[in-house]
Amino acid sequence: MLASFFSGPKEEIANYEANLRGYAGRNAGTVWGASNPSLAPNPATRQGIMSEIRTMSPTPDQTDSPQPLHTGSILVTDDDPKTRWFLRGILKKAGYSVSTAADGLAALRAVQKKKFDLVLLDIWMPKMTGLGFLGHLQAEKCVPKIMVMTSDQTSDTLLAALRGRVYQFLKKPPDPTAVLASVENALSTSPEVPAIEVLSANSQWVELMVPCERSVVSRVQSFLMHMDVDLPPDVIEKVGYAFRELLNNAIEWGGHLDPNLKVRISYIKTKHMLMYRLDDPGPGFKLEELKHAAVNNPVDNPMAHMLEREAKGLRPGGLGLMLTQQLVDELVYNETRNGVVLIKYL
């Protein structure tokens, strides 16, 4: 029987891995085919049983290894000189070409003279705010990707920035690791930024229409997580993981990665509840047919889905729905399962 998961997603993955090890130890004859060779997975599957779990959470070797130098032209815009030079230093060390600007007006003049791939943008600055810069930027021929850095978590500010086709949001003070990872992700995707349509915008009810394109997942999540900064960190982490898993499924399986198709996202926050609703454009699915997902594993065989995935030629995985169910209080699907509601009680 698998353990219940009450800590953050990384700890839950570790717990699941420990349960698999324990199960394999207790049932070596069945799992590894000692008593029945026909049940034994091939060496690749055997080796992948634990690596499947580890791929969902970076190991120290993965996160601490030296990173290759990158290319790309970045404009850092912030009225705080210490922030400007701090970001300039870590980005130049990573191999990027970096320029700086002390306010929105200086940034606007810079992008009119030179083509930048990315702008790191503060919101509240003298002469011209970041929001003012975003408004003027839409008239330019070459529009770089924008990553907003702000400690202002008010919904009006965040939504105004999102309407300005911001690519992603970063917290201030900036964390070097998060900045480098976000910059690398932004510059590794298509230069075109798919539009996110804002249907409703206030602090308690936000509705978005997002294209079925993978890059929007981190963008939408970074925005919505900023709306939840007043919640405990463990709640933010759990809900963030669950939401990301469901949105990935909606975009990949419901929308088949077709940017012309849209997923509707509703975010509702009350005093006692946080709710997300996702409606994808697909026909839905039948849960009982997902034999390759861990959520359908028999109680006495928590590795059944791995053999099913191997037989179908699928990559390691299949844990998302099971972990999602453990991370939130309620997960409710509509009849066809192309709509889902996630609820976390506060």
Secondary structure as a PSIPRED ss2 file (coil, helix, strand):
# PSIPRED VFORMAT (PSIPRED V4.0)

   1 M C   1.000  0.000  0.000
   2 L C   1.000  0.000  0.000
   3 A C   1.000  0.000  0.000
   4 S C   1.000  0.000  0.000
   5 F C   1.000  0.000  0.000
   6 F C   1.000  0.000  0.000
   7 S C   1.000  0.000  0.000
   8 G C   1.000  0.000  0.000
   9 P H   0.000  1.000  0.000
  10 K H   0.000  1.000  0.000
  11 E H   0.000  1.000  0.000
  12 E H   0.000  1.000  0.000
  13 I H   0.000  1.000  0.000
  14 A H   0.000  1.000  0.000
  15 N H   0.000  1.000  0.000
  16 Y H   0.000  1.000  0.000
  17 E H   0.000  1.000  0.000
  18 A H   0.000  1.000  0.000
  19 N H   0.000  1.000  0.000
  20 L H   0.000  1.000  0.000
  21 R H   0.000  1.000  0.000
  22 G H   0.000  1.000  0.000
  23 Y H   0.000  1.000  0.000
  24 A H   0.000  1.000  0.000
  25 G H   0.000  1.000  0.000
  26 R H   0.000  1.000  0.000
  27 N C   1.000  0.000  0.000
  28 A H   0.000  1.000  0.000
  29 G H   0.000  1.000  0.000
  30 T H   0.000  1.000  0.000
  31 V H   0.000  1.000  0.000
  32 W C   1.000  0.000  0.000
  33 G C   1.000  0.000  0.000
  34 A C   1.000  0.000  0.000
  35 S C   1.000  0.000  0.000
  36 N C   1.000  0.000  0.000
  37 P H   0.000  1.000  0.000
  38 S H   0.000  1.000  0.000
  39 L H   0.000  1.000  0.000
  40 A C   1.000  0.000  0.000
  41 P C   1.000  0.000  0.000
  42 N C   1.000  0.000  0.000
  43 P H   0.000  1.000  0.000
  44 A H   0.000  1.000  0.000
  45 T H   0.000  1.000  0.000
  46 R H   0.000  1.000  0.000
  47 Q H   0.000  1.000  0.000
  48 G H   0.000  1.000  0.000
  49 I H   0.000  1.000  0.000
  50 M H   0.000  1.000  0.000
  51 S H   0.000  1.000  0.000
  52 E H   0.000  1.000  0.000
  53 I H   0.000  1.000  0.000
  54 R H   0.000  1.000  0.000
  55 T C   1.000  0.000  0.000
  56 M C   1.000  0.000  0.000
  57 S C   1.000  0.000  0.000
  58 P C   1.000  0.000  0.000
  59 T C   1.000  0.000  0.000
  60 P H   0.000  1.000  0.000
  61 D H   0.000  1.000  0.000
  62 Q H   0.000  1.000  0.000
  63 T H   0.000  1.000  0.000
  64 D H   0.000  1.000  0.000
  65 S C   1.000  0.000  0.000
  66 P C   1.000  0.000  0.000
  67 Q C   1.000  0.000  0.000
  68 P C   1.000  0.000  0.000
  69 L C   1.000  0.000  0.000
  70 H C   1.000  0.000  0.000
  71 T C   1.000  0.000  0.000
  72 G C   1.000  0.000  0.000
  73 S E   0.000  0.000  1.000
  74 I E   0.000  0.000  1.000
  75 L E   0.000  0.000  1.000
  76 V E   0.000  0.000  1.000
  77 T E   0.000  0.000  1.000
  78 D C   1.000  0.000  0.000
  79 D C   1.000  0.000  0.000
  80 D C   1.000  0.000  0.000
  81 P H   0.000  1.000  0.000
  82 K H   0.000  1.000  0.000
  83 T H   0.000  1.000  0.000
  84 R H   0.000  1.000  0.000
  85 W H   0.000  1.000  0.000
  86 F H   0.000  1.000  0.000
  87 L H   0.000  1.000  0.000
  88 R H   0.000  1.000  0.000
  89 G H   0.000  1.000  0.000
  90 I H   0.000  1.000  0.000
  91 L H   0.000  1.000  0.000
  92 K H   0.000  1.000  0.000
  93 K H   0.000  1.000  0.000
  94 A C   1.000  0.000  0.000
  95 G C   1.000  0.000  0.000
  96 Y C   1.000  0.000  0.000
  97 S E   0.000  0.000  1.000
  98 V E   0.000  0.000  1.000
  99 S E   0.000  0.000  1.000
 100 T E   0.000  0.000  1.000
 101 A E   0.000  0.000  1.000
 102 A C   1.000  0.000  0.000
 103 D C   1.000  0.000  0.000
 104 G H   0.000  1.000  0.000
 105 L H   0.000  1.000  0.000
 106 A H   0.000  1.000  0.000
 107 A H   0.000  1.000  0.000
 108 L H   0.000  1.000  0.000
 109 R H   0.000  1.000  0.000
 110 A H   0.000  1.000  0.000
 111 V H   0.000  1.000  0.000
 112 Q H   0.000  1.000  0.000
 113 K H   0.000  1.000  0.000
 114 K C   1.000  0.000  0.000
 115 K C   1.000  0.000  0.000
 116 F C   1.000  0.000  0.000
 117 D C   1.000  0.000  0.000
 118 L E   0.000  0.000  1.000
 119 V E   0.000  0.000  1.000
 120 L E   0.000  0.000  1.000
 121 L E   0.000  0.000  1.000
 122 D E   0.000  0.000  1.000
 123 I C   1.000  0.000  0.000
 124 W C   1.000  0.000  0.000
 125 M C   1.000  0.000  0.000
 126 P C   1.000  0.000  0.000
 127 K C   1.000  0.000  0.000
 128 M C   1.000  0.000  0.000
 129 T C   1.000  0.000  0.000
 130 G H   0.000  1.000  0.000
 131 L H   0.000  1.000  0.000
 132 G H   0.000  1.000  0.000
 133 F H   0.000  1.000  0.000
 134 L H   0.000  1.000  0.000
 135 G H   0.000  1.000  0.000
 136 H H   0.000  1.000  0.000
 137 L H   0.000  1.000  0.000
 138 Q C   1.000  0.000  0.000
 139 A C   1.000  0.000  0.000
 140 E C   1.000  0.000  0.000
 141 K C   1.000  0.000  0.000
 142 C C   1.000  0.000  0.000
 143 V C   1.000  0.000  0.000
 144 P C   1.000  0.000  0.000
 145 K E   0.000  0.000  1.000
 146 I E   0.000  0.000  1.000
 147 M E   0.000  0.000  1.000
 148 V E   0.000  0.000  1.000
 149 M E   0.000  0.000  1.000
 150 T E   0.000  0.000  1.000
 151 S C   1.000  0.000  0.000
 152 D C   1.000  0.000  0.000
 153 Q C   1.000  0.000  0.000
 154 T C   1.000  0.000  0.000
 155 S H   0.000  1.000  0.000
 156 D H   0.000  1.000  0.000
 157 T H   0.000  1.000  0.000
 158 L H   0.000  1.000  0.000
 159 L H   0.000  1.000  0.000
 160 A H   0.000  1.000  0.000
 161 A H   0.000  1.000  0.000
 162 L H   0.000  1.000  0.000
 163 R H   0.000  1.000  0.000
 164 G C   1.000  0.000  0.000
 165 R C   1.000  0.000  0.000
 166 V C   1.000  0.000  0.000
 167 Y C   1.000  0.000  0.000
 168 Q E   0.000  0.000  1.000
 169 F E   0.000  0.000  1.000
 170 L E   0.000  0.000  1.000
 171 K E   0.000  0.000  1.000
 172 K C   1.000  0.000  0.000
 173 P C   1.000  0.000  0.000
 174 P C   1.000  0.000  0.000
 175 D C   1.000  0.000  0.000
 176 P H   0.000  1.000  0.000
 177 T H   0.000  1.000  0.000
 178 A H   0.000  1.000  0.000
 179 V H   0.000  1.000  0.000
 180 L H   0.000  1.000  0.000
 181 A H   0.000  1.000  0.000
 182 S H   0.000  1.000  0.000
 183 V H   0.000  1.000  0.000
 184 E H   0.000  1.000  0.000
 185 N H   0.000  1.000  0.000
 186 A H   0.000  1.000  0.000
 187 L H   0.000  1.000  0.000
 188 S H   0.000  1.000  0.000
 189 T C   1.000  0.000  0.000
 190 S C   1.000  0.000  0.000
 191 P C   1.000  0.000  0.000
 192 E C   1.000  0.000  0.000
 193 V C   1.000  0.000  0.000
 194 P C   1.000  0.000  0.000
 195 A C   1.000  0.000  0.000
 196 I C   1.000  0.000  0.000
 197 E E   0.000  0.000  1.000
 198 V E   0.000  0.000  1.000
 199 L E   0.000  0.000  1.000
 200 S E   0.000  0.000  1.000
 201 A E   0.000  0.000  1.000
 202 N C   1.000  0.000  0.000
 203 S C   1.000  0.000  0.000
 204 Q C   1.000  0.000  0.000
 205 W E   0.000  0.000  1.000
 206 V E   0.000  0.000  1.000
 207 E E   0.000  0.000  1.000
 208 L E   0.000  0.000  1.000
 209 M E   0.000  0.000  1.000
 210 V E   0.000  0.000  1.000
 211 P E   0.000  0.000  1.000
 212 C C   1.000  0.000  0.000
 213 E C   1.000  0.000  0.000
 214 R C   1.000  0.000  0.000
 215 S H   0.000  1.000  0.000
 216 V H   0.000  1.000  0.000
 217 V H   0.000  1.000  0.000
 218 S H   0.000  1.000  0.000
 219 R H   0.000  1.000  0.000
 220 V H   0.000  1.000  0.000
 221 Q H   0.000  1.000  0.000
 222 S H   0.000  1.000  0.000
 223 F H   0.000  1.000  0.000
 224 L H   0.000  1.000  0.000
 225 M H   0.000  1.000  0.000
 226 H H   0.000  1.000  0.000
 227 M C   1.000  0.000  0.000
 228 D C   1.000  0.000  0.000
 229 V C   1.000  0.000  0.000
 230 D C   1.000  0.000  0.000
 231 L C   1.000  0.000  0.000
 232 P C   1.000  0.000  0.000
 233 P H   0.000  1.000  0.000
 234 D H   0.000  1.000  0.000
 235 V H   0.000  1.000  0.000
 236 I H   0.000  1.000  0.000
 237 E H   0.000  1.000  0.000
 238 K H   0.000  1.000  0.000
 239 V H   0.000  1.000  0.000
 240 G H   0.000  1.000  0.000
 241 Y H   0.000  1.000  0.000
 242 A H   0.000  1.000  0.000
 243 F H   0.000  1.000  0.000
 244 R H   0.000  1.000  0.000
 245 E H   0.000  1.000  0.000
 246 L H   0.000  1.000  0.000
 247 L H   0.000  1.000  0.000
 248 N H   0.000  1.000  0.000
 249 N H   0.000  1.000  0.000
 250 A H   0.000  1.000  0.000
 251 I H   0.000  1.000  0.000
 252 E H   0.000  1.000  0.000
 253 W H   0.000  1.000  0.000
 254 G H   0.000  1.000  0.000
 255 G C   1.000  0.000  0.000
 256 H C   1.000  0.000  0.000
 257 L C   1.000  0.000  0.000
 258 D C   1.000  0.000  0.000
 259 P C   1.000  0.000  0.000
 260 N C   1.000  0.000  0.000
 261 L C   1.000  0.000  0.000
 262 K E   0.000  0.000  1.000
 263 V E   0.000  0.000  1.000
 264 R E   0.000  0.000  1.000
 265 I E   0.000  0.000  1.000
 266 S E   0.000  0.000  1.000
 267 Y E   0.000  0.000  1.000
 268 I E   0.000  0.000  1.000
 269 K E   0.000  0.000  1.000
 270 T C   1.000  0.000  0.000
 271 K C   1.000  0.000  0.000
 272 H C   1.000  0.000  0.000
 273 M E   0.000  0.000  1.000
 274 L E   0.000  0.000  1.000
 275 M E   0.000  0.000  1.000
 276 Y E   0.000  0.000  1.000
 277 R E   0.000  0.000  1.000
 278 L E   0.000  0.000  1.000
 279 D E   0.000  0.000  1.000
 280 D C   1.000  0.000  0.000
 281 P C   1.000  0.000  0.000
 282 G C   1.000  0.000  0.000
 283 P C   1.000  0.000  0.000
 284 G C   1.000  0.000  0.000
 285 F C   1.000  0.000  0.000
 286 K C   1.000  0.000  0.000
 287 L H   0.000  1.000  0.000
 288 E H   0.000  1.000  0.000
 289 E H   0.000  1.000  0.000
 290 L C   1.000  0.000  0.000
 291 K C   1.000  0.000  0.000
 292 H C   1.000  0.000  0.000
 293 A C   1.000  0.000  0.000
 294 A H   0.000  1.000  0.000
 295 V H   0.000  1.000  0.000
 296 N H   0.000  1.000  0.000
 297 N C   1.000  0.000  0.000
 298 P C   1.000  0.000  0.000
 299 V C   1.000  0.000  0.000
 300 D C   1.000  0.000  0.000
 301 N C   1.000  0.000  0.000
 302 P C   1.000  0.000  0.000
 303 M C   1.000  0.000  0.000
 304 A H   0.000  1.000  0.000
 305 H H   0.000  1.000  0.000
 306 M H   0.000  1.000  0.000
 307 L H   0.000  1.000  0.000
 308 E H   0.000  1.000  0.000
 309 R H   0.000  1.000  0.000
 310 E H   0.000  1.000  0.000
 311 A H   0.000  1.000  0.000
 312 K H   0.000  1.000  0.000
 313 G C   1.000  0.000  0.000
 314 L C   1.000  0.000  0.000
 315 R C   1.000  0.000  0.000
 316 P C   1.000  0.000  0.000
 317 G C   1.000  0.000  0.000
 318 G C   1.000  0.000  0.000
 319 L C   1.000  0.000  0.000
 320 G H   0.000  1.000  0.000
 321 L H   0.000  1.000  0.000
 322 M H   0.000  1.000  0.000
 323 L H   0.000  1.000  0.000
 324 T H   0.000  1.000  0.000
 325 Q H   0.000  1.000  0.000
 326 Q H   0.000  1.000  0.000
 327 L H   0.000  1.000  0.000
 328 V C   1.000  0.000  0.000
 329 D C   1.000  0.000  0.000
 330 E E   0.000  0.000  1.000
 331 L E   0.000  0.000  1.000
 332 V E   0.000  0.000  1.000
 333 Y E   0.000  0.000  1.000
 334 N C   1.000  0.000  0.000
 335 E C   1.000  0.000  0.000
 336 T C   1.000  0.000  0.000
 337 R C   1.000  0.000  0.000
 338 N C   1.000  0.000  0.000
 339 G E   0.000  0.000  1.000
 340 V E   0.000  0.000  1.000
 341 V E   0.000  0.000  1.000
 342 L E   0.000  0.000  1.000
 343 I E   0.000  0.000  1.000
 344 K E   0.000  0.000  1.000
 345 Y E   0.000  0.000  1.000
 346 L C   1.000  0.000  0.000
